[in-house]
Amino acid sequence: MNTLLLKHVGALENYGTLKNFTHKCIYKNQTCGDKVTMYLKINNKIIKKISYKTESCLICQASFIIYLNFIKALKGTKIQPFRLK
């Protein structure tokens, strides 16, 4: 397995349910059954805190953590609403 993926799977700093979250997003892959839940605390359109929980394979976990790191880089930045199609 790719060492980059393994490095990300071991990073559990934001794992768990965020207390007092304001937004929650659940994604379930209908093909394989992987499930990811992301919790956000947003105040005045600014991401203050973020956490996640997964019921998934290592590849899905690592992919989500890479995505989470991208979102964490936006902390303090005003965000705009969007919808997945």
N, C-alpha and C positions, 0 to 999 in steps of 0.2 A: 504494500500500500504506500502511496505517496507520503513522504515525511511531512510535507506542508499540511496535508489533511490531518495527520496524526497530531501535529503541533496544535492545531485549532481545536480538535476534539478534547484535548486535555485542558483547555482554557475554560474554567467553570466560574469565572468571576461574576458573571451576570446571570447565572443559572438560578431559577426559582421564581416563585410568584412575587411580584412587586406589591408591597403593601400600599394601599391608597392610590392604585393606578387610576388614570382617567380614561385610558383607551386600551382596548384589548383586540387583538387580531388572531384568528385561528385559521390555519391553513392545513387541509388534509389532502394528501395526494391520493386520488381515487384509484390509481393504478397499483401502487404498492402498499398503501395504508399508512405511510409515514404521516405524523401529525406534529405540527409546531404551533405553539401559542406564544405570542409576543405581548408583553405588557409595557405600556408607556405611561409616564406621568408628564403631561403637557400643560404648560401654564402660559397664557398669552401667546399661543402658537409657537412656543419654544419647548423643545424636548429637554426635560429636566433629568429624568431617570428612565432606564430601560432594563428589562429583564426578559427571560424566556424559559420555556419548558418544552421538552421534546419527547416524543415516543417514536423513535425513528432509528434508522441505520446510521453507522458512523459517517458515511458520505453525506447524508442529509444533514447531520449535526454539524459537520465541518463547514458545509456550504452555508448553512444558516449563520454560523458564527462569523464567517467572512462578511456576509451581508450585514450582520449586526454591527461589526466594526465600522462599516461604511456609515451606518445610521448614527453610531456614537460620534463619528467625526462631525456630524451635523449639530451636535448639542450646542445650544447657545445661538443657533441660526434659526431665523423665523422660517417656518414651514408652511406650505400650501396644501390644502386638501387634495386628494386624488382618489380615483377609483380604479381598481383592476377590472379589465374587460374580460 
